[in-house]
Amino acid sequence: MKHLIVLLTLGWALNVAQPANAHPHAWIDLWVEVVFDQAGAITGLREVWLFDDFYSVYATEGMDADGDGQPDKDAMAKLVRENIESLSEYEYFTKAWIGGNPVHLKPVTEMSSEMRGKRLAMIYFVPFDKPLRTDIGALTYSVYDPSYYTEMLHAESQDAIKLVGAPEGCTYQLKPAEPIEEEVALASSLAATETVSSDIGQFFAERVSVRCSSHG
């Protein structure tokens, strides 16, 4: 499995000045909008990934052709397209359930990339296969790297999770990861070039549940 999108290649993992052992090796702050339609159904998730400083420098190296101190727009657009294409194989590192049943995702078509200070941000909308009625149960989602090469956590910000267009009575709850000692030890033993066959990232993933009481 590719650790994380096109840019996190094996060559980069071997050469960056990161610790030789222990996952994770990169970090992302998340902002997620749960998007509702006019009928009160959930249509998908708009995600913002804000990469750590070190990765941002690496990812944008050589993109400032005009010398204005910022990556060129065309280069950024190409970058995000390549990233999204690579992530599609892994369902955009996004898993969702409604009433406990897996939610199918449609291909991402809405995407952009920008610099926020010195950090690279990738923004994209993950559409669900069909709008999800909230009267059949809670929507739950997790965004994480299955290999745990990259740690992905919601930003420590009041707006890290938003319910956009939600009817009255809709709330969310974030449940932090609670890995057991053996799972932490396994992650700590992995070198940058190693992965495990199991979905180790799930043990370090946050879960967000959205419920709408007004719909029963």
ZAFIBA-440938 format. One line per field, with one value per residue (C-alpha): chain; residue in three letters; x, y, z; residue number from 1. Coordinates in nm, 4 decimals, padded with zeros to 6 digits, always signed. Last residue first. Example, Ala and Ser with C-alpha at 12.3 -4.5 7.8 and 13.67 -1.06 7.14 Angstrom:
cadena <- (A|A)
residuo <- (ser|ala)
X <- (+01.3670|+01.2300)
Y <- (-00.1060|-00.4500)
Z <- (+00.7140|+00.7800)
num <- (2|1)
***
This chain:
cadena <- (A|A|A|A|A|A|A|A|A|A|A|A|A|A|A|A|A|A|A|A|A|A|A|A|A|A|A|A|A|A|A|A|A|A|A|A|A|A|A|A|A|A|A|A|A|A|A|A|A|A|A|A|A|A|A|A|A|A|A|A|A|A|A|A|A|A|A|A|A|A|A|A|A|A|A|A|A|A|A|A|A|A|A|A|A|A|A|A|A|A|A|A|A|A|A|A|A|A|A|A|A|A|A|A|A|A|A|A|A|A|A|A|A|A|A|A|A|A|A|A|A|A|A|A|A|A|A|A|A|A|A|A|A|A|A|A|A|A|A|A|A|A|A|A|A|A|A|A|A|A|A|A|A|A|A|A|A|A|A|A|A|A|A|A|A|A|A|A|A|A|A|A|A|A|A|A|A|A|A|A|A|A|A|A|A|A|A|A|A|A|A|A|A|A|A|A|A|A|A|A|A|A|A|A|A|A|A|A|A|A|A|A|A|A|A|A)
residuo <- (gly|his|ser|ser|cys|arg|val|ser|val|arg|glu|ala|phe|phe|gln|gly|ile|asp|ser|ser|val|thr|glu|thr|ala|ala|leu|ser|ser|ala|leu|ala|val|glu|glu|glu|ile|pro|glu|ala|pro|lys|leu|gln|tyr|thr|cys|gly|glu|pro|ala|gly|val|leu|lys|ile|ala|asp|gln|ser|glu|ala|his|leu|met|glu|thr|tyr|tyr|ser|pro|asp|tyr|val|ser|tyr|thr|leu|ala|gly|ile|asp|thr|arg|leu|pro|lys|asp|phe|pro|val|phe|tyr|ile|met|ala|leu|arg|lys|gly|arg|met|glu|ser|ser|met|glu|thr|val|pro|lys|leu|his|val|pro|asn|gly|gly|ile|trp|ala|lys|thr|phe|tyr|glu|tyr|glu|ser|leu|ser|glu|ile|asn|glu|arg|val|leu|lys|ala|met|ala|asp|lys|asp|pro|gln|gly|asp|gly|asp|ala|asp|met|gly|glu|thr|ala|tyr|val|ser|tyr|phe|asp|asp|phe|leu|trp|val|glu|arg|leu|gly|thr|ile|ala|gly|ala|gln|asp|phe|val|val|glu|val|trp|leu|asp|ile|trp|ala|his|pro|his|ala|asn|ala|pro|gln|ala|val|asn|leu|ala|trp|gly|leu|thr|leu|leu|val|ile|leu|his|lys|met)
X <- (-03.6714|-03.5955|-03.5800|-03.3193|-03.0550|-02.7402|-02.3861|-02.1102|-01.7406|-01.4756|-01.1075|-00.8540|-00.5596|-00.6879|-00.8178|-00.4669|-00.3499|-00.5602|-00.3884|-00.1187|+00.1467|+00.3628|+00.7335|+00.9508|+00.9376|+01.0189|+00.7470|+00.8072|+00.6161|+00.3058|+00.3163|+00.3700|+00.0731|-00.1438|-00.0286|-00.0990|-00.4585|-00.5579|-00.8285|-00.8969|-01.0958|-01.4765|-01.6171|-01.9884|-02.2193|-02.5544|-02.8656|-03.1854|-03.2606|-03.1912|-02.8329|-02.7259|-02.3590|-02.2843|-01.9335|-01.6346|-01.2958|-01.4776|-01.4050|-01.0376|-00.7922|-00.7746|-00.9290|-00.6653|-00.4728|-00.1492|+00.0431|+00.2233|-00.0774|-00.1019|-00.4791|-00.4348|-00.7338|-01.0652|-01.3469|-01.7219|-02.0440|-02.3917|-02.6507|-02.9595|-03.2388|-03.3921|-03.0757|-03.1612|-02.8483|-02.8196|-02.6863|-02.3437|-02.1922|-01.9894|-01.6355|-01.5631|-01.2040|-00.9622|-00.5861|-00.3832|-00.0058|+00.1473|+00.3706|+00.0881|-00.2160|-00.1104|-00.3746|-00.5220|-00.8516|-01.0998|-01.4553|-01.4687|-01.4285|-01.5559|-01.8677|-01.8567|-02.0502|-02.1641|-02.1059|-02.3954|-02.3948|-02.7015|-02.5146|-02.1430|-01.8497|-01.4867|-01.2492|-00.8829|-00.9826|-01.1500|-00.8093|-00.7757|-00.9261|-00.6274|-00.3988|-00.6394|-00.6939|-00.3213|-00.2607|-00.5416|-00.4138|-00.0659|-00.1828|-00.3839|-00.0875|+00.1399|-00.1109|-00.1473|+00.2276|+00.3720|+00.4299|+00.7405|+00.6823|+00.9643|+00.7706|+00.8537|+00.7583|+00.6722|+01.0277|+00.9612|+00.5901|+00.5643|+00.8906|+00.8096|+00.4565|+00.5905|+00.8095|+00.5413|+00.2698|-00.0144|-00.3545|-00.6201|-00.9575|-01.2534|-01.6013|-01.8116|-02.1140|-02.4826|-02.6478|-03.0275|-03.2219|-03.4408|-03.2508|-02.9245|-02.6841|-02.3035|-02.0899|-01.7963|-01.4604|-01.1423|-00.8382|-00.4817|-00.2302|+00.0901|+00.3790|+00.6030|+00.3528|+00.4790|+00.7890|+01.1397|+01.4026|+01.3017|+01.2421|+01.4960|+01.3541|+01.5432|+01.3797|+01.0210|+01.0860|+01.2056|+00.9090|+00.6764|+00.4635|+00.3960|+00.1530|-00.0925|-00.0153|+00.1627|+00.1173|+00.0000)
Y <- (+01.0255|+01.2824|+01.5691|+01.3729|+01.4118|+01.2204|+01.2564|+01.0295|+01.1113|+00.8458|+00.9155|+00.6766|+00.5230|+00.1645|+00.1984|+00.2746|-00.0823|-00.2174|-00.5570|-00.6601|-00.4607|-00.1874|-00.1240|+00.1290|+00.3961|+00.1433|-00.0253|-00.1082|+00.1879|+00.0918|-00.2593|-00.1257|+00.1093|-00.1805|-00.4008|-00.1279|-00.0765|+00.2000|+00.4400|+00.6765|+00.9868|+00.9850|+01.2978|+01.3637|+01.5398|+01.7132|+01.7475|+01.8692|+02.1461|+02.0627|+02.0455|+02.2777|+02.2304|+02.0286|+02.1460|+01.9686|+02.1389|+02.4672|+02.4811|+02.4128|+02.1506|+02.0074|+01.6681|+01.3974|+01.2211|+01.0432|+00.9365|+00.6028|+00.4629|+00.1949|+00.2446|+00.6242|+00.7832|+00.9635|+00.8119|+00.8527|+00.7698|+00.8603|+00.7802|+00.5770|+00.5233|+00.8669|+01.0341|+00.9856|+00.9372|+01.0944|+00.8412|+00.7064|+00.9490|+01.2391|+01.3029|+01.6740|+01.7961|+02.0414|+01.9933|+02.2299|+02.2794|+02.4548|+02.7614|+03.0058|+02.8268|+02.7269|+02.6068|+02.2961|+02.2233|+01.9416|+01.8713|+01.5575|+01.2847|+00.9465|+00.8146|+00.6581|+00.3611|+00.3796|+00.0769|-00.0256|+00.0612|+00.2862|+00.4797|+00.4059|+00.6019|+00.5361|+00.7905|+00.7366|+00.8684|+00.5366|+00.3650|+00.3371|+00.6863|+00.8203|+00.8006|+00.9944|+01.2480|+01.3063|+01.3376|+01.5911|+01.7820|+01.8125|+01.9190|+02.2023|+02.3065|+02.3150|+02.5261|+02.7661|+02.8244|+02.7601|+03.0846|+03.3003|+03.5096|+03.3424|+03.2697|+02.8962|+02.8420|+02.4701|+02.3379|+02.2078|+02.2079|+01.8580|+01.8731|+02.2032|+02.0854|+01.7567|+01.9407|+02.1877|+01.9318|+01.8820|+02.0478|+01.8138|+01.9778|+01.7475|+01.8059|+01.5040|+01.3689|+01.4013|+01.3864|+01.4046|+01.6989|+01.7516|+02.0669|+01.8728|+01.8105|+01.8360|+01.7056|+01.9473|+01.8098|+01.9870|+01.7667|+01.8283|+01.5990|+01.4451|+01.2486|+00.9647|+00.7798|+00.5197|+00.4254|+00.3845|+00.5727|+00.9071|+01.1699|+01.3610|+01.2593|+01.0086|+00.6683|+00.7943|+01.0193|+00.7263|+00.5166|+00.7791|+01.0153|+01.2409|+01.0215|+00.9702|+00.8329|+00.5125|+00.3498|+00.0000)
Z <- (+01.5193|+01.2541|+01.5031|+01.6958|+01.4254|+01.5098|+01.3801|+01.5114|+01.4750|+01.5187|+01.5792|+01.4335|+01.6183|+01.6255|+01.2691|+01.1462|+01.2093|+00.9225|+00.9200|+00.6772|+00.8563|+00.7147|+00.7110|+00.5261|+00.7969|+01.0679|+01.2706|+01.6367|+01.7771|+01.5822|+01.7307|+02.0835|+02.0504|+01.9355|+02.2247|+02.4813|+02.3687|+02.1325|+02.2541|+01.9660|+02.0501|+02.0133|+01.8540|+01.9037|+01.6614|+01.6837|+01.4691|+01.6378|+01.3928|+01.0300|+00.9026|+00.6213|+00.7059|+01.0199|+01.1064|+01.2595|+01.3091|+01.3747|+01.7465|+01.6801|+01.7964|+01.4462|+01.3824|+01.3803|+01.1042|+01.1930|+00.8850|+00.8482|+01.0332|+00.7607|+00.7294|+00.7025|+00.8736|+00.8342|+01.0394|+00.9964|+01.1794|+01.0610|+01.3240|+01.2479|+00.9973|+01.0626|+00.9372|+00.5736|+00.3657|+00.0215|-00.2309|-00.3258|-00.0769|-00.2073|-00.0746|-00.1180|-00.1355|+00.0216|+00.0396|+00.2566|+00.2462|+00.5437|+00.5387|+00.5992|+00.4713|+00.1219|-00.1185|-00.2832|-00.4537|-00.5101|-00.6284|-00.8472|-00.5839|-00.6965|-00.5187|-00.1733|-00.0374|+00.3250|+00.5470|+00.7758|+01.1484|+01.1264|+00.8616|+00.8291|+00.6902|+00.6045|+00.4541|+00.3629|+00.0176|-00.0635|-00.0704|-00.4488|-00.4743|-00.2789|-00.5808|-00.8015|-00.5231|-00.4861|-00.8577|-00.8939|-00.5887|-00.7346|-01.0780|-00.9252|-00.7108|-01.0147|-01.2061|-00.9140|-00.8749|-00.5285|-00.3374|-00.2884|-00.5999|-00.7896|-01.1080|-01.1069|-00.7432|-00.7598|-00.7087|-00.3579|-00.2792|-00.1342|+00.0604|+00.2288|+00.3121|+00.4514|+00.6977|+00.8023|+00.8722|+00.6262|+00.6591|+00.5209|+00.4651|+00.4130|+00.2743|+00.3635|+00.1798|+00.0890|+00.4319|+00.4181|+00.5611|+00.2544|+00.1604|+00.1394|+00.4279|+00.4259|+00.7121|+00.7056|+00.8170|+00.9283|+00.9766|+01.0965|+00.9259|+01.0584|+00.9097|+01.0321|+01.2528|+01.3246|+01.5176|+01.3820|+01.1865|+01.3314|+01.0609|+00.8576|+00.5230|+00.3104|+00.3402|+00.3553|+00.0572|-00.1508|-00.0415|-00.1748|+00.0297|-00.2655|-00.4548|-00.1714|+00.1734|+00.2676|-00.0705|+00.0000)
num <- (216|215|214|213|212|211|210|209|208|207|206|205|204|203|202|201|200|199|198|197|196|195|194|193|192|191|190|189|188|187|186|185|184|183|182|181|180|179|178|177|176|175|174|173|172|171|170|169|168|167|166|165|164|163|162|161|160|159|158|157|156|155|154|153|152|151|150|149|148|147|146|145|144|143|142|141|140|139|138|137|136|135|134|133|132|131|130|129|128|127|126|125|124|123|122|121|120|119|118|117|116|115|114|113|112|111|110|109|108|107|106|105|104|103|102|101|100|99|98|97|96|95|94|93|92|91|90|89|88|87|86|85|84|83|82|81|80|79|78|77|76|75|74|73|72|71|70|69|68|67|66|65|64|63|62|61|60|59|58|57|56|55|54|53|52|51|50|49|48|47|46|45|44|43|42|41|40|39|38|37|36|35|34|33|32|31|30|29|28|27|26|25|24|23|22|21|20|19|18|17|16|15|14|13|12|11|10|9|8|7|6|5|4|3|2|1)
***
